[in-house]
Amino acid sequence: MTWRESIFKRCKENLRARTLQEIISKELREAQLNKLEAESAVDYAKSVVTYNEQRIGRLQKRLIEHTTGGESV
């Protein structure tokens, strides 16, 4: 197959009407990828929340330790 035939074949393939099964399969793959990305974002957000909860606790403890007489602010 020549370069010209190859290009023509690819153009023809890109312009043909897709079957219902092809459309559904493509959307399913996109939905699965989006779900994986969202799950990764949730994991990251949970770790940020946990980090900041621990940080707040540590800072509150240090603040109490360094106030006069150990009084909370």
C-alpha atoms as one frame of an Amber mdcrd trajectory, in Angstrom:
protein
   0.000   0.000   0.000   1.413   3.355  -1.007   1.590   6.425   1.185  -1.222
   8.037  -0.809  -3.481   4.984  -0.464  -2.770   4.848   3.247  -3.743   8.521
   3.722  -6.869   8.066   1.613  -7.891   4.983   3.597  -7.385   6.803   6.921
  -9.430   9.813   5.755 -12.192   7.554   4.526 -12.225   5.704   7.884 -12.406
   8.977   9.824 -15.315  10.270   7.765 -17.521   7.177   7.796 -20.561   7.024
  10.058 -19.849   5.229  13.313 -21.994   2.321  14.450 -24.020   2.567  17.631
 -21.743  -0.013  19.243 -18.634   2.047  18.400 -20.198   5.205  19.845 -21.260
   3.445  23.046 -17.844   1.779  23.442 -16.059   5.110  23.055 -18.315   6.816
  25.616 -17.898   3.894  28.021 -14.092   4.189  27.833 -14.332   7.952  28.424
 -16.650   7.453  31.419 -14.307   4.851  32.929 -11.326   7.166  32.505 -13.226
  10.087  34.044 -14.209   7.893  36.991 -10.593   6.856  37.571  -9.469  10.477
  37.463 -12.206  11.485  39.925 -11.259   8.645  42.275  -7.654   9.844  42.205
  -8.824  13.368  43.017 -10.864  12.030  45.955  -7.835  10.130  47.289  -5.730
  13.268  47.040  -8.378  15.453  48.698  -8.765  12.977  51.571  -5.015  13.009
  52.161  -4.998  16.830  52.209  -7.828  16.851  54.759  -6.038  14.310  56.960
  -2.779  16.253  56.721  -4.464  19.511  57.747  -6.383  17.871  60.604  -3.100
  16.543  62.010  -1.424  19.898  61.459  -4.230  21.773  63.247  -4.038  19.393
  66.199  -0.265  19.763  66.421  -0.410  23.567  66.170  -3.180  23.831  68.772
  -1.141  21.677  71.138   1.959  23.844  70.616  -0.070  27.017  71.098  -1.374
  25.757  74.454   2.154  24.741  75.497   3.520  28.206  74.706   0.788  30.364
  76.267   1.348  31.683  79.736   0.140  29.190  82.286  -0.967  26.740  79.588
  -4.295  28.535  79.012  -5.986  27.815  75.688  -6.620  30.715  73.343
